[in-house]
Amino acid sequence: MAKDHGPQIKDDERYEKLREEGVGKEKAARIANTPASIAGKRGGKAPPYEEWTRDELYERAQELEIEGRSGMRKDELIEALRNR
């Protein structure tokens, strides 16, 4: 049985499985709190990060307050954005 993480986590089992797989707390919580009816549906129409410029990636990292972004290369920004 999954541990009760309180009202902020809606699907405790899913949250724990994601954490065991190495997903960060914030990302695991976002995924666990996504209603099952929309969880598998694709999001917006944005192109994959590989098609973004480094400046666009940097701006997105800035919006998300990713630390160390100023010294990151394009591939590092992509990884940081995906793992946030």
N, CA, C and O atoms as a Maestro MAE file, in Angstrom:
{
 s_m_m2io_version
 :::
 2.0.0
}

f_m_ct {
 s_m_title
 :::
 protein
 m_atom[336] {
  # First column is atom index #
  i_m_mmod_type
  r_m_x_coord
  r_m_y_coord
  r_m_z_coord
  i_m_residue_number
  s_m_chain_name
  s_m_pdb_residue_name
  s_m_pdb_atom_name
  i_m_atomic_number
  :::
  1 25 0.837 -1.183 0.000 1 A "MET " " N  " 7
  2 3 0.000 0.000 0.000 1 A "MET " " CA " 6
  3 2 0.878 1.242 0.000 1 A "MET " " C  " 6
  4 15 1.896 1.292 0.691 1 A "MET " " O  " 8
  5 25 0.486 2.229 -0.768 2 A "ALA " " N  " 7
  6 3 1.261 3.456 -0.894 2 A "ALA " " CA " 6
  7 2 1.104 4.344 0.344 2 A "ALA " " C  " 6
  8 15 0.052 4.374 0.983 2 A "ALA " " O  " 8
  9 25 2.151 5.040 0.649 3 A "LYS " " N  " 7
  10 3 2.140 5.993 1.749 3 A "LYS " " CA " 6
  11 2 1.220 7.158 1.390 3 A "LYS " " C  " 6
  12 15 1.156 7.566 0.230 3 A "LYS " " O  " 8
  13 25 0.515 7.688 2.375 4 A "ASP " " N  " 7
  14 3 -0.360 8.830 2.154 4 A "ASP " " CA " 6
  15 2 0.491 10.101 2.177 4 A "ASP " " C  " 6
  16 15 1.080 10.441 3.203 4 A "ASP " " O  " 8
  17 25 0.549 10.794 1.049 5 A "HIS " " N  " 7
  18 3 1.352 12.010 0.936 5 A "HIS " " CA " 6
  19 2 0.536 13.273 1.200 5 A "HIS " " C  " 6
  20 15 1.010 14.382 0.951 5 A "HIS " " O  " 8
  21 25 -0.666 13.112 1.695 6 A "GLY " " N  " 7
  22 3 -1.515 14.245 2.026 6 A "GLY " " CA " 6
  23 2 -2.342 14.698 0.841 6 A "GLY " " C  " 6
  24 15 -2.288 14.096 -0.232 6 A "GLY " " O  " 8
  25 25 -3.106 15.757 1.036 7 A "PRO " " N  " 7
  26 3 -4.039 16.208 -0.009 7 A "PRO " " CA " 6
  27 2 -3.369 16.800 -1.243 7 A "PRO " " C  " 6
  28 15 -4.011 16.932 -2.285 7 A "PRO " " O  " 8
  29 25 -2.085 17.160 -1.146 8 A "GLN " " N  " 7
  30 3 -1.407 17.752 -2.300 8 A "GLN " " CA " 6
  31 2 -1.060 16.735 -3.379 8 A "GLN " " C  " 6
  32 15 -0.784 17.116 -4.517 8 A "GLN " " O  " 8
  33 25 -1.068 15.441 -3.041 9 A "ILE " " N  " 7
  34 3 -0.801 14.367 -4.010 9 A "ILE " " CA " 6
  35 2 -2.077 13.548 -4.159 9 A "ILE " " C  " 6
  36 15 -2.562 12.956 -3.195 9 A "ILE " " O  " 8
  37 25 -2.617 13.521 -5.382 10 A "LYS " " N  " 7
  38 3 -3.894 12.837 -5.609 10 A "LYS " " CA " 6
  39 2 -3.746 11.337 -5.846 10 A "LYS " " C  " 6
  40 15 -4.646 10.572 -5.497 10 A "LYS " " O  " 8
  41 25 -2.642 10.906 -6.424 11 A "ASP " " N  " 7
  42 3 -2.430 9.480 -6.710 11 A "ASP " " CA " 6
  43 2 -1.106 9.066 -6.071 11 A "ASP " " C  " 6
  44 15 -0.049 9.134 -6.697 11 A "ASP " " O  " 8
  45 25 -1.190 8.636 -4.810 12 A "ASP " " N  " 7
  46 3 0.016 8.307 -4.045 12 A "ASP " " CA " 6
  47 2 0.831 7.171 -4.673 12 A "ASP " " C  " 6
  48 15 2.060 7.231 -4.687 12 A "ASP " " O  " 8
  49 25 0.155 6.132 -5.194 13 A "GLU " " N  " 7
  50 3 0.870 5.004 -5.800 13 A "GLU " " CA " 6
  51 2 1.655 5.453 -7.026 13 A "GLU " " C  " 6
  52 15 2.816 5.080 -7.194 13 A "GLU " " O  " 8
  53 25 1.036 6.237 -7.865 14 A "ARG " " N  " 7
  54 3 1.702 6.740 -9.073 14 A "ARG " " CA " 6
  55 2 2.892 7.625 -8.692 14 A "ARG " " C  " 6
  56 15 3.961 7.528 -9.294 14 A "ARG " " O  " 8
  57 25 2.698 8.488 -7.687 15 A "TYR " " N  " 7
  58 3 3.761 9.377 -7.214 15 A "TYR " " CA " 6
  59 2 4.964 8.550 -6.743 15 A "TYR " " C  " 6
  60 15 6.099 8.824 -7.133 15 A "TYR " " O  " 8
  61 25 4.714 7.547 -5.911 16 A "GLU " " N  " 7
  62 3 5.812 6.733 -5.387 16 A "GLU " " CA " 6
  63 2 6.542 5.980 -6.498 16 A "GLU " " C  " 6
  64 15 7.769 5.882 -6.472 16 A "GLU " " O  " 8
  65 25 5.805 5.447 -7.470 17 A "LYS " " N  " 7
  66 3 6.434 4.729 -8.583 17 A "LYS " " CA " 6
  67 2 7.354 5.669 -9.370 17 A "LYS " " C  " 6
  68 15 8.470 5.295 -9.732 17 A "LYS " " O  " 8
  69 25 6.883 6.872 -9.626 18 A "LEU " " N  " 7
  70 3 7.695 7.847 -10.353 18 A "LEU " " CA " 6
  71 2 8.949 8.215 -9.569 18 A "LEU " " C  " 6
  72 15 10.032 8.328 -10.144 18 A "LEU " " O  " 8
  73 25 8.809 8.402 -8.263 19 A "ARG " " N  " 7
  74 3 9.970 8.742 -7.429 19 A "ARG " " CA " 6
  75 2 10.987 7.599 -7.433 19 A "ARG " " C  " 6
  76 15 12.193 7.844 -7.463 19 A "ARG " " O  " 8
  77 25 10.510 6.359 -7.402 20 A "GLU " " N  " 7
  78 3 11.410 5.199 -7.444 20 A "GLU " " CA " 6
  79 2 12.157 5.138 -8.768 20 A "GLU " " C  " 6
  80 15 13.282 4.642 -8.827 20 A "GLU " " O  " 8
  81 25 11.539 5.638 -9.824 21 A "GLU " " N  " 7
  82 3 12.173 5.659 -11.146 21 A "GLU " " CA " 6
  83 2 13.157 6.822 -11.286 21 A "GLU " " C  " 6
  84 15 13.835 6.943 -12.306 21 A "GLU " " O  " 8
  85 25 13.233 7.676 -10.266 22 A "GLY " " N  " 7
  86 3 14.190 8.769 -10.283 22 A "GLY " " CA " 6
  87 2 13.637 10.107 -10.724 22 A "GLY " " C  " 6
  88 15 14.397 11.055 -10.921 22 A "GLY " " O  " 8
  89 25 12.328 10.201 -10.883 23 A "VAL " " N  " 7
  90 3 11.703 11.466 -11.264 23 A "VAL " " CA " 6
  91 2 11.717 12.394 -10.059 23 A "VAL " " C  " 6
  92 15 11.501 11.952 -8.931 23 A "VAL " " O  " 8
  93 25 11.971 13.682 -10.292 24 A "GLY " " N  " 7
  94 3 12.009 14.661 -9.218 24 A "GLY " " CA " 6
  95 2 10.661 14.803 -8.527 24 A "GLY " " C  " 6
  96 15 9.626 14.452 -9.094 24 A "GLY " " O  " 8
  97 25 10.675 15.319 -7.301 25 A "LYS " " N  " 7
  98 3 9.456 15.455 -6.506 25 A "LYS " " CA " 6
  99 2 8.397 16.307 -7.204 25 A "LYS " " C  " 6
  100 15 7.229 15.926 -7.280 25 A "LYS " " O  " 8
  101 25 8.818 17.452 -7.708 26 A "GLU " " N  " 7
  102 3 7.860 18.373 -8.330 26 A "GLU " " CA " 6
  103 2 7.229 17.766 -9.585 26 A "GLU " " C  " 6
  104 15 6.017 17.849 -9.782 26 A "GLU " " O  " 8
  105 25 8.056 17.160 -10.421 27 A "LYS " " N  " 7
  106 3 7.547 16.553 -11.654 27 A "LYS " " CA " 6
  107 2 6.653 15.356 -11.331 27 A "LYS " " C  " 6
  108 15 5.606 15.183 -11.955 27 A "LYS " " O  " 8
  109 25 7.053 14.532 -10.367 28 A "ALA " " N  " 7
  110 3 6.237 13.378 -9.974 28 A "ALA " " CA " 6
  111 2 4.884 13.837 -9.445 28 A "ALA " " C  " 6
  112 15 3.860 13.217 -9.729 28 A "ALA " " O  " 8
  113 25 4.880 14.917 -8.680 29 A "ALA " " N  " 7
  114 3 3.613 15.438 -8.149 29 A "ALA " " CA " 6
  115 2 2.721 15.938 -9.277 29 A "ALA " " C  " 6
  116 15 1.515 15.690 -9.270 29 A "ALA " " O  " 8
  117 25 3.304 16.645 -10.252 30 A "ARG " " N  " 7
  118 3 2.500 17.144 -11.381 30 A "ARG " " CA " 6
  119 2 1.876 15.983 -12.143 30 A "ARG " " C  " 6
  120 15 0.699 16.030 -12.501 30 A "ARG " " O  " 8
  121 25 2.663 14.944 -12.390 31 A "ILE " " N  " 7
  122 3 2.160 13.795 -13.136 31 A "ILE " " CA " 6
  123 2 1.096 13.060 -12.320 31 A "ILE " " C  " 6
  124 15 0.042 12.705 -12.848 31 A "ILE " " O  " 8
  125 25 1.368 12.835 -11.039 32 A "ALA " " N  " 7
  126 3 0.429 12.108 -10.181 32 A "ALA " " CA " 6
  127 2 -0.887 12.867 -10.010 32 A "ALA " " C  " 6
  128 15 -1.925 12.258 -9.753 32 A "ALA " " O  " 8
  129 25 -0.847 14.160 -10.149 33 A "ASN " " N  " 7
  130 3 -2.056 14.970 -9.973 33 A "ASN " " CA " 6
  131 2 -2.810 15.217 -11.275 33 A "ASN " " C  " 6
  132 15 -3.853 15.871 -11.273 33 A "ASN " " O  " 8
  133 25 -2.290 14.699 -12.387 34 A "THR " " N  " 7
  134 3 -2.970 14.842 -13.671 34 A "THR " " CA " 6
  135 2 -4.111 13.837 -13.737 34 A "THR " " C  " 6
  136 15 -3.896 12.646 -13.509 34 A "THR " " O  " 8
  137 25 -5.315 14.293 -14.042 35 A "PRO " " N  " 7
  138 3 -6.437 13.343 -14.138 35 A "PRO " " CA " 6
  139 2 -6.147 12.265 -15.181 35 A "PRO " " C  " 6
  140 15 -5.587 12.552 -16.239 35 A "PRO " " O  " 8
  141 25 -6.527 11.037 -14.880 36 A "ALA " " N  " 7
  142 3 -6.261 9.904 -15.762 36 A "ALA " " CA " 6
  143 2 -6.888 10.094 -17.139 36 A "ALA " " C  " 6
  144 15 -6.375 9.572 -18.129 36 A "ALA " " O  " 8
  145 25 -7.979 10.826 -17.210 37 A "SER " " N  " 7
  146 3 -8.666 10.998 -18.491 37 A "SER " " CA " 6
  147 2 -7.858 11.818 -19.493 37 A "SER " " C  " 6
  148 15 -8.090 11.717 -20.698 37 A "SER " " O  " 8
  149 25 -6.924 12.621 -19.019 38 A "ILE " " N  " 7
  150 3 -6.115 13.428 -19.942 38 A "ILE " " CA " 6
  151 2 -4.625 13.099 -19.873 38 A "ILE " " C  " 6
  152 15 -3.829 13.691 -20.602 38 A "ILE " " O  " 8
  153 25 -4.243 12.172 -19.013 39 A "ALA " " N  " 7
  154 3 -2.825 11.877 -18.785 39 A "ALA " " CA " 6
  155 2 -2.098 11.428 -20.041 39 A "ALA " " C  " 6
  156 15 -0.931 11.778 -20.215 39 A "ALA " " O  " 8
  157 25 -2.730 10.675 -20.915 40 A "GLY " " N  " 7
  158 3 -2.054 10.161 -22.092 40 A "GLY " " CA " 6
  159 2 -2.155 11.049 -23.302 40 A "GLY " " C  " 6
  160 15 -1.543 10.752 -24.328 40 A "GLY " " O  " 8
  161 25 -2.903 12.126 -23.221 41 A "LYS " " N  " 7
  162 3 -3.098 12.999 -24.374 41 A "LYS " " CA " 6
  163 2 -1.920 13.941 -24.541 41 A "LYS " " C  " 6
  164 15 -1.334 14.401 -23.561 41 A "LYS " " O  " 8
  165 25 -1.587 14.218 -25.764 42 A "ARG " " N  " 7
  166 3 -0.475 15.108 -26.085 42 A "ARG " " CA " 6
  167 2 -0.857 16.544 -25.751 42 A "ARG " " C  " 6
  168 15 -2.011 16.946 -25.893 42 A "ARG " " O  " 8
  169 25 0.112 17.290 -25.315 43 A "GLY " " N  " 7
  170 3 -0.095 18.685 -24.943 43 A "GLY " " CA " 6
  171 2 -0.262 19.593 -26.144 43 A "GLY " " C  " 6
  172 15 -0.908 19.235 -27.128 43 A "GLY " " O  " 8
  173 25 0.328 20.769 -26.049 44 A "GLY " " N  " 7
  174 3 0.198 21.771 -27.099 44 A "GLY " " CA " 6
  175 2 0.919 21.403 -28.375 44 A "GLY " " C  " 6
  176 15 1.392 20.278 -28.537 44 A "GLY " " O  " 8
  177 25 0.996 22.347 -29.263 45 A "LYS " " N  " 7
  178 3 1.577 22.116 -30.578 45 A "LYS " " CA " 6
  179 2 3.029 22.609 -30.677 45 A "LYS " " C  " 6
  180 15 3.551 22.795 -31.776 45 A "LYS " " O  " 8
  181 25 3.663 22.814 -29.540 46 A "ALA " " N  " 7
  182 3 5.037 23.307 -29.550 46 A "ALA " " CA " 6
  183 2 5.967 22.265 -30.175 46 A "ALA " " C  " 6
  184 15 5.783 21.066 -29.966 46 A "ALA " " O  " 8
  185 25 6.956 22.715 -30.934 47 A "PRO " " N  " 7
  186 3 7.917 21.768 -31.516 47 A "PRO " " CA " 6
  187 2 8.809 21.173 -30.426 47 A "PRO " " C  " 6
  188 15 8.898 21.738 -29.336 47 A "PRO " " O  " 8
  189 25 9.462 20.059 -30.693 48 A "PRO " " N  " 7
  190 3 10.356 19.467 -29.696 48 A "PRO " " CA " 6
  191 2 11.507 20.434 -29.375 48 A "PRO " " C  " 6
  192 15 11.896 21.255 -30.205 48 A "PRO " " O  " 8
  193 25 12.033 20.316 -28.167 49 A "TYR " " N  " 7
  194 3 13.099 21.212 -27.724 49 A "TYR " " CA " 6
  195 2 14.287 21.244 -28.689 49 A "TYR " " C  " 6
  196 15 14.944 22.277 -28.819 49 A "TYR " " O  " 8
  197 25 14.570 20.138 -29.361 50 A "GLU " " N  " 7
  198 3 15.705 20.097 -30.286 50 A "GLU " " CA " 6
  199 2 15.562 21.119 -31.419 50 A "GLU " " C  " 6
  200 15 16.559 21.534 -32.009 50 A "GLU " " O  " 8
  201 25 14.336 21.519 -31.721 51 A "GLU " " N  " 7
  202 3 14.102 22.505 -32.784 51 A "GLU " " CA " 6
  203 2 14.141 23.948 -32.269 51 A "GLU " " C  " 6
  204 15 14.108 24.882 -33.070 51 A "GLU " " O  " 8
  205 25 14.209 24.143 -30.965 52 A "TRP " " N  " 7
  206 3 14.283 25.475 -30.378 52 A "TRP " " CA " 6
  207 2 15.726 25.984 -30.478 52 A "TRP " " C  " 6
  208 15 16.668 25.194 -30.537 52 A "TRP " " O  " 8
  209 25 15.886 27.299 -30.496 53 A "THR " " N  " 7
  210 3 17.230 27.871 -30.430 53 A "THR " " CA " 6
  211 2 17.694 27.844 -28.983 53 A "THR " " C  " 6
  212 15 16.888 27.660 -28.071 53 A "THR " " O  " 8
  213 25 18.985 28.025 -28.772 54 A "ARG " " N  " 7
  214 3 19.502 28.058 -27.409 54 A "ARG " " CA " 6
  215 2 18.877 29.212 -26.646 54 A "ARG " " C  " 6
  216 15 18.563 29.069 -25.464 54 A "ARG " " O  " 8
  217 25 18.690 30.358 -27.301 55 A "ASP " " N  " 7
  218 3 18.084 31.523 -26.641 55 A "ASP " " CA " 6
  219 2 16.650 31.236 -26.198 55 A "ASP " " C  " 6
  220 15 16.236 31.655 -25.117 55 A "ASP " " O  " 8
  221 25 15.896 30.527 -27.029 56 A "GLU " " N  " 7
  222 3 14.519 30.166 -26.662 56 A "GLU " " CA " 6
  223 2 14.510 29.209 -25.467 56 A "GLU " " C  " 6
  224 15 13.690 29.335 -24.557 56 A "GLU " " O  " 8
  225 25 15.430 28.261 -25.491 57 A "LEU " " N  " 7
  226 3 15.546 27.328 -24.374 57 A "LEU " " CA " 6
  227 2 15.943 28.064 -23.101 57 A "LEU " " C  " 6
  228 15 15.416 27.785 -22.024 57 A "LEU " " O  " 8
  229 25 16.868 28.997 -23.229 58 A "TYR " " N  " 7
  230 3 17.318 29.783 -22.072 58 A "TYR " " CA " 6
  231 2 16.156 30.572 -21.477 58 A "TYR " " C  " 6
  232 15 15.991 30.614 -20.257 58 A "TYR " " O  " 8
  233 25 15.352 31.199 -22.336 59 A "GLU " " N  " 7
  234 3 14.201 31.977 -21.855 59 A "GLU " " CA " 6
  235 2 13.212 31.083 -21.108 59 A "GLU " " C  " 6
  236 15 12.673 31.478 -20.074 59 A "GLU " " O  " 8
  237 25 12.976 29.888 -21.628 60 A "ARG " " N  " 7
  238 3 12.056 28.954 -20.958 60 A "ARG " " CA " 6
  239 2 12.642 28.518 -19.623 60 A "ARG " " C  " 6
  240 15 11.919 28.428 -18.631 60 A "ARG " " O  " 8
  241 25 13.937 28.247 -19.586 61 A "ALA " " N  " 7
  242 3 14.607 27.871 -18.340 61 A "ALA " " CA " 6
  243 2 14.532 29.010 -17.330 61 A "ALA " " C  " 6
  244 15 14.399 28.776 -16.129 61 A "ALA " " O  " 8
  245 25 14.619 30.233 -17.819 62 A "GLN " " N  " 7
  246 3 14.511 31.413 -16.959 62 A "GLN " " CA " 6
  247 2 13.103 31.496 -16.362 62 A "GLN " " C  " 6
  248 15 12.947 31.766 -15.171 62 A "GLN " " O  " 8
  249 25 12.083 31.263 -17.186 63 A "GLU " " N  " 7
  250 3 10.694 31.270 -16.701 63 A "GLU " " CA " 6
  251 2 10.490 30.239 -15.599 63 A "GLU " " C  " 6
  252 15 9.753 30.480 -14.643 63 A "GLU " " O  " 8
  253 25 11.140 29.100 -15.733 64 A "LEU " " N  " 7
  254 3 10.992 28.013 -14.769 64 A "LEU " " CA " 6
  255 2 12.007 28.089 -13.636 64 A "LEU " " C  " 6
  256 15 12.048 27.213 -12.772 64 A "LEU " " O  " 8
  257 25 12.825 29.137 -13.642 65 A "GLU " " N  " 7
  258 3 13.827 29.393 -12.602 65 A "GLU " " CA " 6
  259 2 14.790 28.221 -12.412 65 A "GLU " " C  " 6
  260 15 15.086 27.823 -11.285 65 A "GLU " " O  " 8
  261 25 15.275 27.674 -13.534 66 A "ILE " " N  " 7
  262 3 16.253 26.595 -13.485 66 A "ILE " " CA " 6
  263 2 17.618 27.203 -13.168 66 A "ILE " " C  " 6
  264 15 18.104 28.082 -13.879 66 A "ILE " " O  " 8
  265 25 18.222 26.716 -12.088 67 A "GLU " " N  " 7
  266 3 19.502 27.261 -11.652 67 A "GLU " " CA " 6
  267 2 20.638 26.796 -12.558 67 A "GLU " " C  " 6
  268 15 20.612 25.675 -13.066 67 A "GLU " " O  " 8
  269 25 21.637 27.659 -12.758 68 A "GLY " " N  " 7
  270 3 22.809 27.328 -13.544 68 A "GLY " " CA " 6
  271 2 22.595 27.419 -15.042 68 A "GLY " " C  " 6
  272 15 23.454 26.998 -15.818 68 A "GLY " " O  " 8
  273 25 21.466 27.959 -15.457 69 A "ARG " " N  " 7
  274 3 21.109 27.976 -16.881 69 A "ARG " " CA " 6
  275 2 22.057 28.814 -17.732 69 A "ARG " " C  " 6
  276 15 22.245 28.509 -18.910 69 A "ARG " " O  " 8
  277 25 22.653 29.850 -17.175 70 A "SER " " N  " 7
  278 3 23.486 30.747 -17.981 70 A "SER " " CA " 6
  279 2 24.734 30.060 -18.528 70 A "SER " " C  " 6
  280 15 25.253 30.452 -19.573 70 A "SER " " O  " 8
  281 25 25.214 29.040 -17.828 71 A "GLY " " N  " 7
  282 3 26.411 28.342 -18.283 71 A "GLY " " CA " 6
  283 2 26.126 27.060 -19.048 71 A "GLY " " C  " 6
  284 15 27.043 26.316 -19.397 71 A "GLY " " O  " 8
  285 25 24.851 26.808 -19.306 72 A "MET " " N  " 7
  286 3 24.491 25.539 -19.966 72 A "MET " " CA " 6
  287 2 24.533 25.648 -21.484 72 A "MET " " C  " 6
  288 15 24.190 26.676 -22.068 72 A "MET " " O  " 8
  289 25 24.970 24.541 -22.107 73 A "ARG " " N  " 7
  290 3 24.890 24.423 -23.558 73 A "ARG " " CA " 6
  291 2 23.455 24.045 -23.926 73 A "ARG " " C  " 6
  292 15 22.639 23.751 -23.052 73 A "ARG " " O  " 8
  293 25 23.160 24.055 -25.215 74 A "LYS " " N  " 7
  294 3 21.810 23.748 -25.681 74 A "LYS " " CA " 6
  295 2 21.341 22.379 -25.179 74 A "LYS " " C  " 6
  296 15 20.228 22.255 -24.667 74 A "LYS " " O  " 8
  297 25 22.185 21.350 -25.324 75 A "ASP " " N  " 7
  298 3 21.783 20.013 -24.895 75 A "ASP " " CA " 6
  299 2 21.568 19.927 -23.386 75 A "ASP " " C  " 6
  300 15 20.722 19.163 -22.922 75 A "ASP " " O  " 8
  301 25 22.325 20.703 -22.625 76 A "GLU " " N  " 7
  302 3 22.155 20.720 -21.173 76 A "GLU " " CA " 6
  303 2 20.856 21.423 -20.788 76 A "GLU " " C  " 6
  304 15 20.179 21.007 -19.849 76 A "GLU " " O  " 8
  305 25 20.508 22.491 -21.515 77 A "LEU " " N  " 7
  306 3 19.240 23.177 -21.260 77 A "LEU " " CA " 6
  307 2 18.063 22.238 -21.543 77 A "LEU " " C  " 6
  308 15 17.102 22.187 -20.775 77 A "LEU " " O  " 8
  309 25 18.150 21.500 -22.649 78 A "ILE " " N  " 7
  310 3 17.085 20.545 -22.994 78 A "ILE " " CA " 6
  311 2 16.914 19.523 -21.872 78 A "ILE " " C  " 6
  312 15 15.794 19.245 -21.445 78 A "ILE " " O  " 8
  313 25 18.017 18.970 -21.402 79 A "GLU " " N  " 7
  314 3 17.949 17.968 -20.343 79 A "GLU " " CA " 6
  315 2 17.363 18.570 -19.063 79 A "GLU " " C  " 6
  316 15 16.530 17.943 -18.408 79 A "GLU " " O  " 8
  317 25 17.795 19.780 -18.707 80 A "ALA " " N  " 7
  318 3 17.286 20.425 -17.497 80 A "ALA " " CA " 6
  319 2 15.795 20.705 -17.610 80 A "ALA " " C  " 6
  320 15 15.063 20.524 -16.637 80 A "ALA " " O  " 8
  321 25 15.331 21.141 -18.773 81 A "LEU " " N  " 7
  322 3 13.915 21.413 -18.968 81 A "LEU " " CA " 6
  323 2 13.094 20.134 -18.891 81 A "LEU " " C  " 6
  324 15 12.019 20.122 -18.292 81 A "LEU " " O  " 8
  325 25 13.582 19.077 -19.480 82 A "ARG " " N  " 7
  326 3 12.844 17.803 -19.464 82 A "ARG " " CA " 6
  327 2 12.811 17.176 -18.079 82 A "ARG " " C  " 6
  328 15 11.851 16.487 -17.734 82 A "ARG " " O  " 8
  329 25 13.839 17.405 -17.290 83 A "ASN " " N  " 7
  330 3 13.905 16.803 -15.961 83 A "ASN " " CA " 6
  331 2 13.321 17.676 -14.868 83 A "ASN " " C  " 6
  332 15 13.326 17.289 -13.699 83 A "ASN " " O  " 8
  333 25 12.832 18.819 -15.219 84 A "ARG " " N  " 7
  334 3 12.244 19.703 -14.217 84 A "ARG " " CA " 6
  335 2 10.929 19.180 -13.763 84 A "ARG " " C  " 6
  336 15 10.280 19.794 -12.916 84 A "ARG " " O  " 8
  :::
 }
 m_bond[335] {
  # First column is bond index #
  i_m_from
  i_m_to
  i_m_order
  :::
  1 1 2 1
  2 2 3 1
  3 3 4 2
  4 3 5 1
  5 5 6 1
  6 6 7 1
  7 7 8 2
  8 7 9 1
  9 9 10 1
  10 10 11 1
  11 11 12 2
  12 11 13 1
  13 13 14 1
  14 14 15 1
  15 15 16 2
  16 15 17 1
  17 17 18 1
  18 18 19 1
  19 19 20 2
  20 19 21 1
  21 21 22 1
  22 22 23 1
  23 23 24 2
  24 23 25 1
  25 25 26 1
  26 26 27 1
  27 27 28 2
  28 27 29 1
  29 29 30 1
  30 30 31 1
  31 31 32 2
  32 31 33 1
  33 33 34 1
  34 34 35 1
  35 35 36 2
  36 35 37 1
  37 37 38 1
  38 38 39 1
  39 39 40 2
  40 39 41 1
  41 41 42 1
  42 42 43 1
  43 43 44 2
  44 43 45 1
  45 45 46 1
  46 46 47 1
  47 47 48 2
  48 47 49 1
  49 49 50 1
  50 50 51 1
  51 51 52 2
  52 51 53 1
  53 53 54 1
  54 54 55 1
  55 55 56 2
  56 55 57 1
  57 57 58 1
  58 58 59 1
  59 59 60 2
  60 59 61 1
  61 61 62 1
  62 62 63 1
  63 63 64 2
  64 63 65 1
  65 65 66 1
  66 66 67 1
  67 67 68 2
  68 67 69 1
  69 69 70 1
  70 70 71 1
  71 71 72 2
  72 71 73 1
  73 73 74 1
  74 74 75 1
  75 75 76 2
  76 75 77 1
  77 77 78 1
  78 78 79 1
  79 79 80 2
  80 79 81 1
  81 81 82 1
  82 82 83 1
  83 83 84 2
  84 83 85 1
  85 85 86 1
  86 86 87 1
  87 87 88 2
  88 87 89 1
  89 89 90 1
  90 90 91 1
  91 91 92 2
  92 91 93 1
  93 93 94 1
  94 94 95 1
  95 95 96 2
  96 95 97 1
  97 97 98 1
  98 98 99 1
  99 99 100 2
  100 99 101 1
  101 101 102 1
  102 102 103 1
  103 103 104 2
  104 103 105 1
  105 105 106 1
  106 106 107 1
  107 107 108 2
  108 107 109 1
  109 109 110 1
  110 110 111 1
  111 111 112 2
  112 111 113 1
  113 113 114 1
  114 114 115 1
  115 115 116 2
  116 115 117 1
  117 117 118 1
  118 118 119 1
  119 119 120 2
  120 119 121 1
  121 121 122 1
  122 122 123 1
  123 123 124 2
  124 123 125 1
  125 125 126 1
  126 126 127 1
  127 127 128 2
  128 127 129 1
  129 129 130 1
  130 130 131 1
  131 131 132 2
  132 131 133 1
  133 133 134 1
  134 134 135 1
  135 135 136 2
  136 135 137 1
  137 137 138 1
  138 138 139 1
  139 139 140 2
  140 139 141 1
  141 141 142 1
  142 142 143 1
  143 143 144 2
  144 143 145 1
  145 145 146 1
  146 146 147 1
  147 147 148 2
  148 147 149 1
  149 149 150 1
  150 150 151 1
  151 151 152 2
  152 151 153 1
  153 153 154 1
  154 154 155 1
  155 155 156 2
  156 155 157 1
  157 157 158 1
  158 158 159 1
  159 159 160 2
  160 159 161 1
  161 161 162 1
  162 162 163 1
  163 163 164 2
  164 163 165 1
  165 165 166 1
  166 166 167 1
  167 167 168 2
  168 167 169 1
  169 169 170 1
  170 170 171 1
  171 171 172 2
  172 171 173 1
  173 173 174 1
  174 174 175 1
  175 175 176 2
  176 175 177 1
  177 177 178 1
  178 178 179 1
  179 179 180 2
  180 179 181 1
  181 181 182 1
  182 182 183 1
  183 183 184 2
  184 183 185 1
  185 185 186 1
  186 186 187 1
  187 187 188 2
  188 187 189 1
  189 189 190 1
  190 190 191 1
  191 191 192 2
  192 191 193 1
  193 193 194 1
  194 194 195 1
  195 195 196 2
  196 195 197 1
  197 197 198 1
  198 198 199 1
  199 199 200 2
  200 199 201 1
  201 201 202 1
  202 202 203 1
  203 203 204 2
  204 203 205 1
  205 205 206 1
  206 206 207 1
  207 207 208 2
  208 207 209 1
  209 209 210 1
  210 210 211 1
  211 211 212 2
  212 211 213 1
  213 213 214 1
  214 214 215 1
  215 215 216 2
  216 215 217 1
  217 217 218 1
  218 218 219 1
  219 219 220 2
  220 219 221 1
  221 221 222 1
  222 222 223 1
  223 223 224 2
  224 223 225 1
  225 225 226 1
  226 226 227 1
  227 227 228 2
  228 227 229 1
  229 229 230 1
  230 230 231 1
  231 231 232 2
  232 231 233 1
  233 233 234 1
  234 234 235 1
  235 235 236 2
  236 235 237 1
  237 237 238 1
  238 238 239 1
  239 239 240 2
  240 239 241 1
  241 241 242 1
  242 242 243 1
  243 243 244 2
  244 243 245 1
  245 245 246 1
  246 246 247 1
  247 247 248 2
  248 247 249 1
  249 249 250 1
  250 250 251 1
  251 251 252 2
  252 251 253 1
  253 253 254 1
  254 254 255 1
  255 255 256 2
  256 255 257 1
  257 257 258 1
  258 258 259 1
  259 259 260 2
  260 259 261 1
  261 261 262 1
  262 262 263 1
  263 263 264 2
  264 263 265 1
  265 265 266 1
  266 266 267 1
  267 267 268 2
  268 267 269 1
  269 269 270 1
  270 270 271 1
  271 271 272 2
  272 271 273 1
  273 273 274 1
  274 274 275 1
  275 275 276 2
  276 275 277 1
  277 277 278 1
  278 278 279 1
  279 279 280 2
  280 279 281 1
  281 281 282 1
  282 282 283 1
  283 283 284 2
  284 283 285 1
  285 285 286 1
  286 286 287 1
  287 287 288 2
  288 287 289 1
  289 289 290 1
  290 290 291 1
  291 291 292 2
  292 291 293 1
  293 293 294 1
  294 294 295 1
  295 295 296 2
  296 295 297 1
  297 297 298 1
  298 298 299 1
  299 299 300 2
  300 299 301 1
  301 301 302 1
  302 302 303 1
  303 303 304 2
  304 303 305 1
  305 305 306 1
  306 306 307 1
  307 307 308 2
  308 307 309 1
  309 309 310 1
  310 310 311 1
  311 311 312 2
  312 311 313 1
  313 313 314 1
  314 314 315 1
  315 315 316 2
  316 315 317 1
  317 317 318 1
  318 318 319 1
  319 319 320 2
  320 319 321 1
  321 321 322 1
  322 322 323 1
  323 323 324 2
  324 323 325 1
  325 325 326 1
  326 326 327 1
  327 327 328 2
  328 327 329 1
  329 329 330 1
  330 330 331 1
  331 331 332 2
  332 331 333 1
  333 333 334 1
  334 334 335 1
  335 335 336 2
  :::
 }
}
